Amino acid sequence: MLCSAVPLLLLQGCFFFFIPGSVIDRASDSMTGAEGQNCVSVNAKIGDSVRLPNGQMGTIKSLSGETTRCKNPALPIRALVEVTA
């Protein structure tokens, strides 16, 4: 009983805040200027046409470099893609 109460006594007066990952991502984007929600290959260039995950075609408007948001190792670059009609 005493062993479980000691950590609580040591944390008296401490505050913990949970910050969602989406808030941290937005703050990072505003500082770095990164934009886009799509991931493309390292060979992609602005103006290239790419197929989006939903099957539509899009044109790359900007590239923001490698990011941990892109989980597929073949598509490590974050890009802003505009859907083409």
Backbone bond lengths (Angstrom), bond angles and torsions (degrees), N, CA, C in turn:
res aa  C-N    CA-C-N  psi(-1)  N-CA   C-N-CA  omega(-1)  CA-C   N-CA-C  phi
1 M - - - 1.453 - - 1.521 110.03 -
2 L 1.315 116.94 -47.08 1.455 121.12 -178.09 1.533 111.26 -64.47
3 C 1.324 116.91 -38.74 1.472 120.81 -179.22 1.524 111.75 -64.07
4 S 1.317 117.82 -32.73 1.467 119.62 -179.62 1.524 111.85 -80.77
5 A 1.307 119.09 -21.07 1.463 122.36 -179.91 1.527 112.17 -84.83
6 V 1.318 117.83 -24.99 1.467 121.39 -176.87 1.535 111.50 -61.10
7 P 1.340 120.83 -48.28 1.473 119.39 179.40 1.534 112.30 -59.78
8 L 1.323 117.23 -35.15 1.465 119.75 179.19 1.520 111.29 -67.51
9 L 1.290 117.10 -36.84 1.461 120.54 178.54 1.529 111.30 -69.23
10 L 1.334 116.76 -34.52 1.455 120.64 179.80 1.537 111.38 -70.86
11 L 1.324 117.25 -25.98 1.464 121.25 -179.15 1.522 112.83 -92.65
12 Q 1.295 116.89 7.93 1.462 121.08 -179.47 1.529 109.41 -60.25
13 G 1.321 116.57 128.04 1.455 121.37 -179.93 1.510 114.28 88.06
14 C 1.331 118.58 -2.51 1.470 121.56 177.93 1.527 109.78 -88.02
15 F 1.308 115.61 145.90 1.460 121.12 176.56 1.513 109.12 -120.76
16 F 1.315 116.07 141.87 1.453 121.68 177.81 1.511 108.54 -122.81
17 F 1.308 116.18 134.50 1.458 121.44 178.95 1.504 109.06 -119.66
18 F 1.325 115.73 136.75 1.464 120.94 174.95 1.522 107.43 -96.97
19 I 1.317 116.58 123.42 1.457 121.17 177.33 1.521 107.37 -113.54
20 P 1.335 117.66 116.10 1.471 120.38 -179.36 1.521 111.61 -60.77
21 G 1.316 115.64 147.78 1.464 121.51 179.59 1.513 112.91 -59.15
22 S 1.330 117.51 -33.28 1.461 119.99 -179.18 1.523 111.31 -64.32
23 V 1.328 117.61 -33.91 1.464 121.31 178.27 1.528 109.73 -68.34
24 I 1.315 116.48 -42.39 1.461 120.97 178.66 1.522 110.14 -64.82
25 D 1.345 117.42 -40.99 1.460 121.48 178.65 1.527 111.39 -61.54
26 R 1.334 117.18 -43.69 1.466 120.29 179.43 1.526 111.46 -64.98
27 A 1.316 116.92 -40.23 1.464 120.29 178.31 1.524 110.38 -64.06
28 S 1.316 116.58 -42.27 1.460 120.99 178.02 1.524 110.83 -62.87
29 D 1.332 116.55 -42.95 1.469 120.71 179.50 1.521 111.39 -61.90
30 S 1.317 117.05 -40.56 1.463 119.63 -178.83 1.525 111.34 -68.31
31 M 1.318 117.86 -30.79 1.466 120.65 178.95 1.520 112.01 -78.69
32 T 1.340 117.33 -37.27 1.461 120.80 -175.55 1.522 113.40 -94.66
33 G 1.329 117.79 -18.52 1.462 120.53 -177.04 1.519 113.00 81.84
34 A 1.325 117.69 8.42 1.461 121.16 179.92 1.523 109.72 -68.48
35 E 1.330 115.63 145.71 1.459 119.58 179.26 1.524 109.63 -149.92
36 G 1.333 114.88 163.62 1.457 121.07 177.98 1.508 112.59 102.40
37 Q 1.317 114.91 152.18 1.458 121.26 -179.08 1.521 112.59 -119.98
38 N 1.327 117.17 6.72 1.455 120.67 -177.69 1.520 110.52 -107.84
39 C 1.329 116.02 154.76 1.456 122.09 178.56 1.529 108.66 -115.16
40 V 1.328 116.37 134.87 1.463 121.76 -177.99 1.518 109.55 -131.77
41 S 1.332 116.48 171.46 1.466 121.75 -178.72 1.521 110.81 -74.83
42 V 1.327 116.42 166.04 1.460 121.78 179.81 1.523 111.69 -67.87
43 N 1.319 117.67 -19.09 1.465 121.55 -179.62 1.523 112.92 -86.91
44 A 1.319 118.51 -5.28 1.465 122.19 -176.92 1.523 110.72 -67.38
45 K 1.343 114.90 145.69 1.458 121.39 178.76 1.520 109.06 -130.54
46 I 1.337 116.47 156.68 1.456 120.94 176.22 1.529 108.32 -60.36
47 G 1.328 115.19 132.57 1.460 121.26 -178.13 1.518 113.53 98.97
48 D 1.332 117.92 -15.28 1.470 121.21 177.79 1.525 110.42 -67.45
49 S 1.326 115.93 148.65 1.463 121.58 173.15 1.520 108.43 -91.99
50 V 1.329 115.93 136.90 1.467 121.35 178.65 1.520 109.17 -135.38
51 R 1.331 115.08 152.98 1.459 120.40 175.50 1.523 107.67 -91.31
52 L 1.315 115.80 128.05 1.463 122.39 179.68 1.528 110.24 -82.01
53 P 1.334 118.03 161.32 1.468 120.88 -179.44 1.533 113.70 -57.14
54 N 1.343 117.66 -27.62 1.465 119.81 179.72 1.526 112.70 -84.29
55 G 1.336 117.50 2.35 1.463 121.69 177.03 1.516 114.49 97.43
56 Q 1.329 118.44 -14.18 1.455 121.27 179.14 1.524 110.32 -74.98
57 M 1.328 115.26 160.65 1.459 121.06 175.67 1.524 108.74 -97.38
58 G 1.314 115.51 148.61 1.452 120.53 179.44 1.513 110.82 -145.32
59 T 1.332 115.98 163.77 1.458 122.86 178.13 1.522 108.51 -114.29
60 I 1.323 116.47 132.89 1.463 121.63 -179.84 1.521 108.96 -71.21
61 K 1.338 116.49 123.63 1.467 122.84 179.35 1.528 111.92 -100.11
62 S 1.333 117.74 -31.40 1.468 120.55 176.35 1.523 109.34 -157.40
63 L 1.331 114.85 154.75 1.462 122.87 177.16 1.519 108.19 -120.61
64 S 1.336 116.38 136.04 1.465 120.30 -176.06 1.520 113.59 -115.11
65 G 1.304 118.96 11.28 1.457 121.19 177.41 1.513 113.19 86.22
66 E 1.324 115.39 179.18 1.463 121.17 -178.06 1.519 110.16 -68.34
67 T 1.328 115.13 146.77 1.455 120.40 -178.88 1.520 110.29 -149.38
68 T 1.327 115.87 154.15 1.455 120.55 176.33 1.527 111.20 -75.48
69 R 1.334 117.62 -11.46 1.467 120.46 176.93 1.522 111.51 -67.19
70 C 1.333 116.73 -27.70 1.466 121.21 179.31 1.526 108.58 -88.15
71 K 1.320 115.88 107.36 1.475 121.39 -173.99 1.525 113.20 -82.12
72 N 1.341 118.37 -24.38 1.459 122.32 -178.94 1.534 108.81 -81.33
73 P 1.347 118.22 117.74 1.461 121.09 -178.81 1.533 113.33 -60.25
74 A 1.321 118.24 -23.89 1.466 121.33 178.90 1.531 111.49 -77.80
75 L 1.331 117.75 -16.73 1.464 122.83 -178.68 1.534 109.75 -129.16
76 P 1.337 117.84 70.53 1.468 120.22 -173.20 1.527 116.37 -88.03
77 I 1.345 118.41 -6.42 1.448 121.76 -173.40 1.527 110.70 -99.10
78 R 1.317 116.60 130.82 1.457 122.17 178.27 1.524 109.32 -83.34
79 A 1.337 116.32 134.03 1.462 120.20 -175.72 1.526 111.53 -139.06
80 L 1.328 114.43 148.24 1.462 121.30 170.79 1.522 105.48 -94.33
81 V 1.326 116.16 120.25 1.465 121.32 -176.57 1.531 108.68 -120.35
82 E 1.339 115.29 131.22 1.464 121.49 177.29 1.526 107.87 -100.49
83 V 1.318 115.88 127.22 1.469 121.02 -179.74 1.523 108.88 -67.21
84 T 1.334 115.68 133.47 1.457 121.07 177.32 1.520 109.18 -102.13
85 A 1.324 115.92 147.19 1.473 120.66 -177.47 1.500 111.95 -76.79
